[in-house]
Amino acid sequence: MWRNSKQGWGTGAKLFHWTLAALIAAQVALGLTAKGWRLSPTKLDLFVWHKSLGIVILVLVSLRIAWWLANPLPSHPASMATWERRAARSAHFLLYLLMLALPFSGWIIQSASNVPFRVFWQLPLPALVGPSDETADLAKAAHYWLFVAIGLVLAGHVGAALRHHFVLRDDVLRRMLFMVALAAFAVPSLAADWRMDAAASRLEFVATFEKNPAPGVFKSFDVKASFDPAKPAGGRLDVDIQASSADMKIREVNEAIRGPEWFDFARHPRAEFRSADLRAAGGDRFVARGTLTLKGVQRPVEVPFTWRGSGNSATLEGELTVKRADFGIGTGEWTATDVIGPDVKIRFKVAMRAGAK
């Protein structure tokens, strides 16, 4: 998705962000190297590269600002305080201002020095001001202090991103990452280990009896995940269920489902789901493909779910439908589906905590 959404940055914004990050890193290296090089043709070539790259950055920053204005901005995490949101907006505004001012000051230095220049030895660059040693000296001083300022702002920007990821454990950094960025900057996997908050979680099933809903719950279950919403591939979702904890709120029914025709708790007290693949399905929606084991029978299933998180907490919610006959639930005279329907819906709403024990 090229455009931004309220949940995250689009591919366009990510390409601008990481391209500019790489070019600025190269620009700093070129500038410092050229300044320290002895006077020689190599030094002059290094400055041509440095100045040319500055013009490229100026153009890209201008396009980035236009893209920024034309796209909605992702929402800040709900856990962010008002002052943090204001500080983030101010830092971004200052960063873009500096990214424009630095190449402009370099352009003024070039113009005031009255030295002909072609971008990458090809495109003539028009002068912004007339020749003037005084103007050139002022522009050089401004260029230096702008460089110091952008260094400080970038250090704060990177530090804030790392704080959000490693301390606050929210998705601020993850939303700007994508596979190209990971490969280019060798960022390690950001998948977090998540554990279930049992007191705030629920696992239900709904069968049909005489075409009426017959709901039940599993009182005892556990969910574990290794999951990064920005990079679901490679993650895991594992569910362990104490099948014998099934409760349909009717004593006679609870006694009946214990038997071999139904769940056969004596032989199969537990059920489980093990994911083999997680994939995005758009926005905050995902699908876990894996194997459901119930009453000793294993079947491949797809579990659609939504993942809504902020900081170190998230909610995992979804629903799927299974055929009870696929798992031998309801055998003998109960195989017929006129009284007990063929489908069983499984619904879950699970509170997850990152790094919980």
N, C-alpha and C positions, 0 to 999 in steps of 0.2 A: 504494500500500500504506500503510494508516493506521498500522499498528503497526511498531515498530522491528524490525530484524533484526541479526544479528551483523555484517553488512556496512555498515549505514548506518541513519540515522534515518528513521522513518516520517513520513508527511505530517502526522499529528497533532502530533508533537514539533516539526516545522518550523513549523507554524502558530503554536503556542504561542511558540516562540523568537522569530520575527520580529514577531509581534504585540506581545509584551512589549518587544522592542527599540524598536519604533516608539512605543509608549506611554511608555516611560521617556524617550526623547528629547523627546517632547512635554511630559512632566511637568517635566523640567528647564527647558525653555524657558518654560513657564508660571510656574513658581516664581520663577525669576530675574526675569522680566518683572514679575510682580505685586509682588515685593519692592521693585523700583526705581521703581514707578509712584507718582505723587503720590496723596495721599488723595482719593479720588473714587469715584463709583459704579462706574466702570470697574475700579478697583483691587479693589473688593469682588467684582465679577463674576469677575475673573481668579482670585481666591482660591477662589471657589466651584468654578470649573473645575478648579483645581489639587487641591483637596481631594477632589472627586468622582472625578477620575481616579485619585487615590491609592487610593480604595476599590475601584475597578475593578481596578487592578493587584493589590491584596491578594487579591481573589477569584480572578483569573486565576493568580497564583502558587500559590495553594493547589490549584487544579485541576491546574496543571502538575506539582506535586509528586506528586499522586495518580496522574497519567498516567505519570510517571517511575517510580514504584514498581511500577506494573502492567505495565511493558514491559521487555524485556531491553535492556541497554545495548550499543551496538555495541562491538566489540573495538577496542582501541587498535592503531595500526600496530605491527608487530613491531619496527620500528626504534626505537621509543620506549624510553628507559632507564627503569628502575624508579622513579627519583626523579621523572622527568617524569610518569609515570602517577599517582604519589601527589600530586604538585603539582597536576595537572589535577583530580583528585577533590576535593582540599582547596579549590581555587579555586571549583569549582562549588558545593560545600556552603556556603562562605562567601557566595557571590553570592546564593544562594536565601535564606539567613538574613538578609542585608541587605535583600533585596527584601521580606521580611516585616516586618522591624523598622522600616524607614522609614515605611511608611503607618501602622503601629501607633503610632509616636511622634507622627506628625501627628494621629492620632485622639485621643491623650492630650492634646495641646496644645489641640485643639478642646474637649474635655470640660472640662479644668481652667480654660479661659478663660470658661466658662459663657456661651458664645454659641450660641444655637439654630442648628442647621444641617440642611439637607435636601440629600441627594445629588442633584445636577442639579436643584435647586429642587423636587424631588418627594418623595423618600423620607426620612423623618426618621431621623437617625442617633442611636442611643442613646448616652448618656454612659458612658465606661469608668471615670471617676473623678469625685469631687466637685469643686466649684469650689475652686481653690487657686492663688494667684499663684506660690507657691514651686514647686509641681508643674509649673505651666505653664512657668516659667523653666528648670527642669531638663529638661523634655521638649524645649524649644526648643534647648537646648545639645546634647542627645543627637541631635536631628534634624539639626543642622548637621554634627556629627562623623560621623554615619552617612552623610550625603551625601558628605562628603570620602572616607570609606572606600569607598563603592560606586564613586565615581569612579576611585579607584586600582585597585580590583579589575577594573573594566570595562576600564580602559586596559591592564592586564596580560592580560586575556582576549582583547581584540582584537589586541594585539601578538603573543600566542602563536599565534593563528589565522593571522595574516599570516606569521609565521615558518614555520609548517608549510607554507603554500602556496608562498611565494616563495623560501624558503631550503632547507627540507627537501624540498619538492616532493612531499609525500604527499597523501592524500585527506581529511585531517581537516576542512578548510574546505569542500571540495566536497561532503562527505556531508551538510552542513547546508543547502546551497543548493538551491533549486528555482525554477521559472520565476517565481512570484509574487515571491519574494525578489529575484530578479535585476531584475525590472522596477521594483520599489519602491525599490531602493537603487542602481540603475544600475551593477551589478557587471559588468565586462567579461567576455568569454568566457574560461573557464579552461582551454580545451583546450591540452594540452601537445604539443610536437613530440617524437615518439619515433623512435628509430632502432634497427635490429637489431644485436644482439651476435652476429656470425656464428659465433664459436667455440662458442657455447652454443645454437645453433639448428639445427633439422633439418626438412627437407621431404621427405616420402616419398610414394610412390604404390604401390598394390597392385592388380595385375591378377589374372586367374585363368587358369591353363594346365591344361587337362584337369581343371577344377574344383578345382585346388589353388592356393593363394596363390602369386603370382609377384611378390615385392616388388622395389622399386627406390628409388633416391634421386636427388634433384637436388643435385649437389654445390655448385652456384653459384646463389645467389638473394639477393634483398635485399627487406626489408620496411620501409616507412615509414608512420607514422601521425600524424595530428593528432587527438587523442582525449581526451575527458574522460568517464570512466565515469558521472559524475553527469548529464551532458548530452551523450549520444552524437549527437543530431541535429546536423547541420552538420559533423561530423567526417569524416575521410577515412582510408582504408586502401588503400595501394598496394603491389602485389607485382610485382617484376620477376624473371623466372626465365631463366637460361641453359639453355634446353631441351636444348642439345647436351651439357650436363653430366650428362644422365641416365645412371645406372649401375645395371644389374641384376645385376651381379656374375658374369655369364657372358659370356665374350668373344664367342662366336658370336651371342648375343642382342644384345649391345651393337652389334655390326656391323650386324645386321639392322635394328634400330630406327632406324638413321641414314638408311635409304633412303626413297624417295618413298611407298612403301606405308604407312609408319609415320609418323615425325615429320618426315621430309624436312628434316634439319638444314641442308642446303646452301641451301635457299630460306627456311627459317623457323627460324633458330637461337635465337630468343627467344620467350618467352611472357609474358603479363602479366595482372594483374587490377587493374581500376580501380573503386573503389567509387563509387556514386552516392548511397547513403543508408545510414546506420548507425542502428540502433534497439535499444532494450533488449528483452530477452526474459525478464527476471526474475532477481533476484540478481546474480550475476557473469556472466550469459549475455547475449550480444548476437548480432545478425545484421547482416552487411554485404551489402547488395544492390549488384550491379554487373555489370561485363562481363568475361568471361574470353576472352582472345584466345590461341588455340593453333593452330598450323599455318595461320595466316592467317585463321582462322575466328573470328568474334565471336559469343558466346552470352551471354544474361543468366543469371546464377547467383546463388544465395543462399549465403553462407558463414557458417554458425553458428560461434561461437567463445566461449570464456571468457576473461575478462581478470582476472587476479589480480595486484595490485600493492601495493607498499609503498614510500613515498619516491619515488626517481627510477628505480626498477626495476619491471618487470612481466613477466608471462609471458602470451603470447598462444597459445592452444591450441585446436585444433578439427579437424573432419573433414567432408568432403563427398564425394558420389558424383557422377560425371559419366558420360555415355554416350559411349564412344569414337567411335561412329559419328557423333555430332553434330559432331565436329571432324575427320572424315575420317581417324581413326587406325585403320589396318588396312583397306586397300582391296583390290580384286581378290579373289583367292581367300581372303584373310583377313577378308572382310566377314562370313562365317559365324561364328556365335558358339558352335559346338559344341566347338571346341578352345580358342580365346581368348574368354573371356567378354565380355559386352557392357558390363559396368560396371567402372569404375576408381575406387577410393577414393583420395582425396588426404588425407593427414594432415600436420599441422604442429604443431610446438612451438617457439615463437620467443621468445627472451629479448630484451626491449626495454629501452632506456635513454632516459630523458627528457633532451632537450637534447644528446644525443650527436652527434658529427660523423661 
